[in-house]
Amino acid sequence: MAQTIPSEIKKEIEGLVKELNYHSYLYYVLDAPVMPDAKYDSQYRRLKDLEEKYTYILPDSPTQRVGAPALEKFDKAKHSEPMLSLDNSFSADELKEFDKRNRKLLDTSADIEYTVEPKYDGLAMELTYIDGVLTRASTRGDGLEGEDVTRNIKTIRAVPLKIEGVEKIPAQIDIRGEVFMLSADFEKLNRQREQQGEPLFANPRNAAAGSIRQLNPSITSSRRLFLICYGIGAAKGIAFASHTDLINWLKQARFPVPKGLTRAKDIEEVILAVNRIEAERQSFPFEADGAVVKVNDFGLQQKLGMKTREPRWATAYKFRARQATTIVRDIQSGVGRTGVITPFAVFEPVQIGGVTVSRSTLHNWDEIERKDIRIGDTVVIERAGDVIPHVVRVIVDKRTGNERTVPLPDTCPACGSGVVREDGEVAVRCISLHCPAQVQEKIIHFASRGGMDIEGLGEKNVELFFSHGLIKHFEDIYRLTKKDLLTLPRFAEKSAQNLIDAIEMSRHAVLSRFLYAIGILHIGEYAAKVLARNFQALCDLYYISPEKIIAIKQMGEKIAASVSAFFNDQKNIDLMNSLAELGITITNPDYQQPDEGTKPLKGLTFVITGSMPKPRKDIEALIDENGGHATSSVSKSTDYLVAGDEPGSKMDKAKKLGVAIISFDKLVKMIEEKNKQPRLF
């Protein structure tokens, strides 16, 4: 029997959805937040709790933006009207020719009114709304057919899930725009990928496109993407007289629109507007590679019509490349907070777009080798998006024979400790816990909830303590006194005592949390738990060989090499001993005796696929607790595939390899029968 939902609950849910969507619009589109983050989070949690309890979920609820299971592939999506590209112009003379052709086709000597707006360099997108509700999002593709990326687009907070703020809702409207990434977010994403040894994105456009085309929406959600809307395709039940009318309607309907759109009464004003955008673009937080010029009047657009691939009524004015030639004076390296050593070039200073450039990252040593960059080389450099300088190429013809190559470092430039480079990775890392370049990030991680759980010791306070010289490493946390804290801003009697109490509570830790807290490369919470089950005490890991780690079924070569390198570094061992002297005690309730009794799933490997009745993390924990091992991919060594709804390609692979396929209920039954216990879930 269907659940009857009280009218007051429906009203509350609808009110929360409306309010949260409005404040998301203020935050993500207008960049003018009003509601404090804490209040938004509180109301969001209230909405989510009500939705789960009463199973009443509106299609435009903010809770529906994330959490969809991964796809095996994208479906094709046909556009109601073709998504055309734009013809290009590269000079004022070519813009005048564009205007001349338009007046000739329209058989008029009168001036034509145009609009001019920045050309956002991103991924073209079409959003289809039926009766005001977002039903599909698709890429441009070949112009006639793209890919359905609806679930990923819904993770972008600037995208309205429902049209609001206007009196008339069209029966159907295809909103067209560009998905892009801010230059600062692009830099941050590439730094993270560099630290993790992953390939770098060439530019923000590629980063945005790669993020949208992730089969797993949670990956898209983790990256900061934005949308700008500048046009329409098919429209039923609504009509616009001009491009500026459309932009005004989009604004009212809470869609983000191009910044600084200008109306120009003739082509001379177009040229002035284009030049102004080019002069200002270095201050834009996004990458703009040109300006878009459009005939404003939709009636005139219709008369001008289309070419084979482009409209006659619009052109993209492309800005001049921001490049320069200079000489590489030196190649040095720096250390990031996670220990990744990154090379950078020091140039003979050169002006690019009004900015003096004297250095740029070289990303990693594979990149240096690929481009064959040497000290003394003459190189072409470019400011990507007018923000990030990078080496485009070496001018080999200008070599004199005196150029010098730079070898891979064998010690850390910040602390002199040894470095490691794992097979298959481009990143070179310093593994010393005492490396000053990594200290703050390691302290924050050490105190985090999954680590030592020291409430009140977050990023801001760590930076404060570090800047005042109170902590230089996480062992210094346990030397802090209340008197020290009271000398600092933001700390009064009560707040200082609360932090000291939290530090005292953390002195008694369990081994798994401690192993996660100290920040060993590749050791997350799960891997730390596995190590704790197999080693009774912290000292059992001192000077351990990789072979002993690999002998554990769940441990691979990367983890084994990382753990062994960490616990064979004498500085790290000394730090463990220092923490013990400061009163840190470590117990290990997770340890399992080697001859422990057989568990129901001992020795069995499972893969989970499809939609499950419980969170995947909980099911993996259940398998783990009962002696089994959960992996992410099907192979010959897989014993069981636990399949839910929409299992995808893993099901096909399991059938091909002859792997047994069971349901979640069957998994639970396997455990219950051997344990002879009541229902686990």
Residue pairs with C-beta under 8 A, 6 or more apart in sequence:
3 54
3 55
5 54
5 56
9 50
9 54
9 56
10 56
12 50
13 47
13 50
13 51
13 54
13 56
13 58
13 61
14 58
16 43
16 46
16 47
16 50
17 47
17 58
17 60
17 61
17 62
18 164
19 43
20 40
20 43
20 44
20 47
20 62
21 60
21 62
21 160
21 161
21 162
21 164
22 164
23 33
23 34
23 35
23 40
24 62
24 157
25 160
25 254
26 32
26 33
26 34
26 35
27 33
27 157
28 157
28 158
28 226
28 256
29 158
29 254
29 255
29 256
44 62
44 63
47 61
47 62
47 63
48 63
50 56
51 57
51 61
51 63
57 63
57 64
59 133
59 134
59 161
59 162
60 133
60 134
60 160
60 161
60 162
61 161
62 161
64 154
64 161
65 154
65 155
65 156
65 157
65 161
65 221
66 154
66 155
66 217
66 218
66 221
67 217
67 218
68 151
68 217
69 610
69 611
69 646
70 215
70 216
70 217
70 218
71 151
71 215
71 216
71 648
72 215
72 648
72 649
73 215
74 147
74 148
74 149
74 213
74 215
75 147
75 148
76 141
76 145
76 146
76 147
76 148
77 136
77 138
77 139
77 141
77 145
77 146
77 147
77 148
78 144
78 145
79 126
79 138
79 143
79 144
79 145
79 146
79 174
79 233
80 128
80 172
80 174
80 233
80 234
81 174
81 233
81 234
82 143
82 144
83 124
83 126
83 140
83 141
83 143
83 146
83 176
83 233
84 143
84 306
84 309
84 310
84 311
85 143
85 309
85 310
86 292
86 310
86 311
86 314
86 315
86 316
87 98
87 307
87 310
87 314
87 315
87 316
88 290
88 315
88 316
88 317
88 318
89 95
89 98
89 293
89 315
89 316
89 317
89 318
90 317
90 318
92 271
95 267
95 270
95 271
95 274
95 293
95 315
95 317
96 267
96 271
98 267
98 293
98 315
99 112
99 114
99 266
99 267
99 270
101 312
102 112
102 295
102 304
102 312
102 313
103 109
103 110
103 112
105 303
105 304
105 312
106 112
106 300
106 303
106 304
111 265
111 266
111 267
112 266
112 267
112 295
112 297
112 300
113 263
113 264
113 265
113 266
113 295
113 296
113 297
114 263
114 264
114 266
114 267
114 269
114 270
114 293
114 294
114 295
114 296
115 243
115 244
115 247
115 261
115 262
115 263
115 264
115 293
115 294
115 296
116 261
116 262
116 264
116 270
116 273
116 274
116 277
116 291
116 292
116 293
117 230
117 258
117 260
117 261
117 262
117 291
117 292
118 258
118 259
118 260
118 277
118 281
118 284
118 288
118 291
118 292
119 288
119 289
119 290
119 291
119 292
119 316
119 317
120 178
120 180
120 228
120 258
120 286
120 287
120 288
121 178
121 180
121 203
121 204
121 205
121 286
121 287
121 288
121 289
121 385
122 178
122 179
122 180
122 181
122 204
122 205
122 208
122 209
122 228
123 139
123 140
123 178
123 179
123 180
123 205
123 208
123 209
123 212
124 139
124 140
124 176
124 177
124 178
125 137
125 138
125 139
125 140
125 149
125 153
125 176
125 177
125 178
125 179
125 212
125 227
126 137
126 138
126 139
126 140
126 146
126 174
126 175
126 176
126 233
127 134
127 136
127 137
127 153
127 159
127 174
127 175
127 176
127 177
127 229
128 134
128 135
128 136
128 137
128 138
128 172
128 173
128 174
128 175
129 135
129 163
129 170
129 172
129 173
129 174
129 175
130 171
130 172
131 169
131 171
131 172
132 162
132 163
132 164
132 169
132 170
133 161
133 162
133 163
134 150
134 153
134 154
134 159
134 160
134 161
134 162
135 150
136 148
136 150
137 148
137 149
137 150
137 152
137 153
137 154
137 159
138 146
138 147
138 148
138 149
138 150
139 146
139 147
139 149
139 212
139 213
140 146
141 147
143 309
147 213
149 212
149 213
151 217
152 211
152 212
152 213
152 214
152 217
152 220
153 159
153 179
153 212
153 227
154 161
154 217
155 217
155 220
155 221
155 225
156 179
156 225
156 226
156 227
158 226
158 227
158 256
159 227
160 253
160 254
160 255
163 169
163 170
163 173
163 253
163 254
164 253
164 254
165 252
165 253
165 254
166 249
166 252
166 253
168 237
168 238
169 237
170 235
170 236
170 237
170 238
171 236
171 237
172 234
172 235
172 236
172 237
173 232
173 234
173 235
173 236
173 238
174 232
174 233
174 234
174 235
175 229
175 231
175 232
175 250
175 255
176 229
176 230
176 231
176 232
176 233
177 227
177 228
177 229
177 230
177 231
177 255
177 256
178 227
178 228
178 230
179 208
179 209
179 212
179 225
179 226
179 227
180 204
180 205
180 208
180 225
180 226
180 227
180 228
180 286
180 287
181 189
181 204
181 207
181 208
181 211
181 223
181 224
181 225
181 226
181 286
182 204
182 224
182 226
182 285
182 286
183 204
183 285
183 286
183 287
183 385
183 387
183 388
184 285
184 387
185 223
185 224
186 201
186 203
186 204
186 207
186 287
186 385
186 388
187 387
187 388
189 201
189 207
189 223
190 200
190 201
190 207
190 363
191 336
193 199
193 200
193 201
194 200
194 336
194 340
194 342
194 363
194 364
194 426
194 427
195 336
195 338
195 340
195 427
196 427
197 422
197 424
197 425
197 426
197 427
200 363
201 207
201 210
203 287
203 384
203 385
204 286
204 287
204 384
204 385
205 287
207 223
208 225
211 219
211 220
211 223
211 225
212 220
212 225
214 220
226 256
226 286
227 255
227 256
228 256
228 257
228 258
229 250
229 255
229 256
229 257
230 247
230 257
230 258
230 292
231 243
231 246
232 240
232 246
238 249
240 246
240 249
240 298
241 297
241 298
241 299
242 296
242 297
242 298
243 294
243 295
243 296
243 298
244 261
244 263
244 296
245 298
246 298
247 257
247 258
247 261
250 257
251 257
259 284
260 277
260 280
262 269
262 273
262 276
263 296
264 270
264 272
264 273
270 293
273 291
274 291
274 293
274 317
277 288
277 291
278 291
278 319
278 320
281 288
281 319
281 386
282 353
282 354
282 355
282 386
284 386
286 385
287 384
287 385
287 386
287 387
288 319
288 385
289 318
289 319
290 316
290 317
290 318
290 319
291 316
291 317
291 319
292 314
292 315
292 316
292 317
293 314
293 315
293 316
293 317
294 301
294 313
294 314
295 301
295 304
295 313
295 314
300 313
301 311
301 313
304 311
304 312
304 313
305 311
305 312
306 312
321 382
322 352
322 353
322 382
322 383
322 386
323 352
323 380
323 381
323 382
323 392
324 350
324 351
324 352
324 357
324 380
324 381
324 382
325 350
325 378
325 379
325 380
325 381
325 395
326 347
326 348
326 349
326 350
326 357
326 378
326 379
326 381
327 347
327 348
327 376
327 377
327 378
327 379
328 345
328 346
328 347
328 373
328 374
328 375
328 376
328 377
328 378
328 379
329 346
329 347
329 348
329 375
330 345
330 346
330 375
331 343
331 344
331 345
331 346
331 362
331 368
331 373
331 375
331 406
332 343
332 344
332 346
332 413
333 341
333 342
333 343
333 344
333 409
333 413
334 341
334 342
334 344
334 413
334 414
334 437
335 341
335 342
335 412
335 413
335 414
335 415
335 430
335 435
335 437
335 438
336 342
336 437
336 438
337 437
337 438
337 440
337 441
337 442
338 429
338 438
338 441
339 429
339 430
339 431
339 432
339 435
339 437
339 438
339 521
340 427
340 428
340 429
341 409
341 412
341 413
341 419
341 427
341 428
341 429
341 430
342 361
342 362
342 363
342 364
343 361
343 362
343 363
343 364
343 365
343 368
343 406
344 359
344 360
344 361
344 362
345 359
345 360
345 362
345 373
345 379
345 391
346 358
346 359
347 357
347 358
347 359
347 360
347 379
347 381
348 358
349 356
349 357
349 358
350 356
350 357
350 358
350 381
351 357
352 381
352 382
352 383
352 389
353 383
353 386
355 383
355 386
357 381
357 383
357 389
359 389
360 381
360 388
360 389
360 390
360 391
361 388
361 390
362 368
362 373
362 391
364 426
364 427
364 428
365 408
365 426
365 428
366 426
367 426
368 406
371 391
371 393
371 394
372 394
372 396
373 379
373 391
373 394
374 394
374 403
374 404
374 405
374 406
375 403
375 404
375 405
375 406
376 399
376 400
376 402
376 403
376 404
377 394
377 395
377 398
377 399
377 403
378 394
378 395
378 398
378 399
379 391
379 392
379 393
379 394
379 395
380 391
380 392
380 393
380 395
381 389
381 390
381 391
381 392
382 389
382 390
382 392
383 389
384 390
408 421
408 428
409 419
409 428
410 418
410 419
411 417
411 418
411 419
412 418
412 419
412 430
412 432
412 435
414 430
414 435
414 436
414 437
415 430
415 432
415 434
415 435
415 436
415 437
417 430
417 431
417 432
417 434
417 435
417 569
417 571
418 430
418 431
418 432
418 569
419 428
419 429
419 430
419 431
420 428
420 429
420 431
420 561
420 562
420 565
421 427
421 428
421 429
422 558
422 561
422 562
423 557
429 521
430 437
430 438
431 521
431 562
431 565
431 566
431 569
431 572
432 569
432 571
432 572
433 442
433 473
433 518
433 519
433 571
433 572
433 575
434 473
434 571
434 575
436 472
439 466
439 472
439 473
440 462
440 463
440 466
442 473
442 474
442 519
443 457
443 462
443 466
443 471
443 473
443 474
443 477
444 457
444 458
444 459
444 462
445 451
445 517
445 519
446 452
446 474
446 477
446 517
446 518
446 519
447 453
447 454
447 457
447 458
447 462
447 474
447 477
447 506
447 517
448 517
450 513
450 516
450 517
450 525
451 513
451 514
451 516
451 517
452 506
452 509
452 513
452 514
452 517
453 506
453 513
454 477
454 499
454 502
454 503
454 506
455 498
455 499
455 502
456 495
456 498
456 499
456 502
457 477
457 499
457 502
457 503
461 490
461 499
462 471
464 488
464 489
464 490
465 471
465 480
465 488
466 472
468 487
468 488
470 476
470 480
470 484
470 488
471 477
471 480
473 575
474 518
475 575
475 578
475 579
475 582
477 503
478 503
478 507
478 579
478 582
478 583
478 584
479 582
480 499
480 500
480 503
481 500
482 496
482 497
482 500
485 491
485 495
485 496
485 499
485 500
486 492
486 493
486 496
491 499
507 582
507 583
507 584
507 585
508 585
508 587
509 517
509 584
509 585
509 586
509 587
510 532
510 586
510 587
510 588
510 589
510 590
511 531
511 532
511 535
511 537
511 538
511 586
511 587
511 588
511 590
511 591
512 525
512 528
512 529
512 531
512 532
512 588
512 590
513 528
514 538
514 584
514 586
515 523
515 528
515 531
515 532
515 538
516 523
516 524
516 525
516 528
520 562
520 563
520 566
521 562
521 566
522 558
522 559
522 562
523 531
523 559
523 562
523 563
526 620
526 624
527 554
527 555
527 559
529 590
529 624
530 552
530 554
530 555
531 541
531 549
531 552
531 555
531 563
532 588
532 590
532 591
533 590
533 591
533 592
534 552
534 591
534 592
535 541
535 588
535 591
536 588
536 591
537 586
537 588
538 576
538 586
541 563
541 567
542 567
542 573
542 576
543 567
543 568
543 573
544 563
544 564
544 567
544 568
545 564
546 557
546 560
546 561
546 563
546 564
547 560
549 555
549 559
549 560
549 563
549 564
550 556
550 557
550 560
553 629
554 629
566 572
567 573
598 627
599 626
599 627
599 628
600 626
600 627
600 670
600 671
600 673
600 674
600 675
601 623
601 626
601 627
601 628
601 670
601 671
602 626
602 627
602 628
603 627
603 628
604 627
604 628
604 629
604 639
604 640
605 628
605 629
605 630
605 631
605 637
605 638
605 639
605 640
606 623
606 628
606 629
606 630
606 631
606 638
606 639
606 640
606 641
606 642
606 667
607 630
607 631
607 632
607 633
607 634
607 638
607 640
607 641
607 642
607 650
607 654
607 659
608 616
608 619
608 620
608 630
608 642
608 644
609 641
609 642
609 643
609 644
609 647
609 648
609 650
609 651
610 643
610 644
610 645
610 646
610 647
610 648
610 651
611 644
611 645
611 646
612 619
612 642
612 644
612 664
613 644
613 664
613 681
614 664
614 681
619 630
619 642
619 664
619 667
620 630
622 667
622 668
622 671
622 680
623 629
623 630
623 667
624 630
626 671
626 675
631 638
633 650
634 641
634 650
634 653
634 654
634 657
634 659
635 657
636 657
638 654
638 657
638 659
639 659
639 660
640 659
640 660
640 661
640 662
640 667
641 647
641 650
641 651
641 654
641 659
641 660
641 661
641 662
642 662
642 663
642 664
642 666
642 667
643 650
643 651
643 654
643 661
643 662
643 663
644 663
644 664
651 661
653 659
654 661
655 661
662 670
668 679
668 680
668 681
671 680
672 678
672 679
672 680
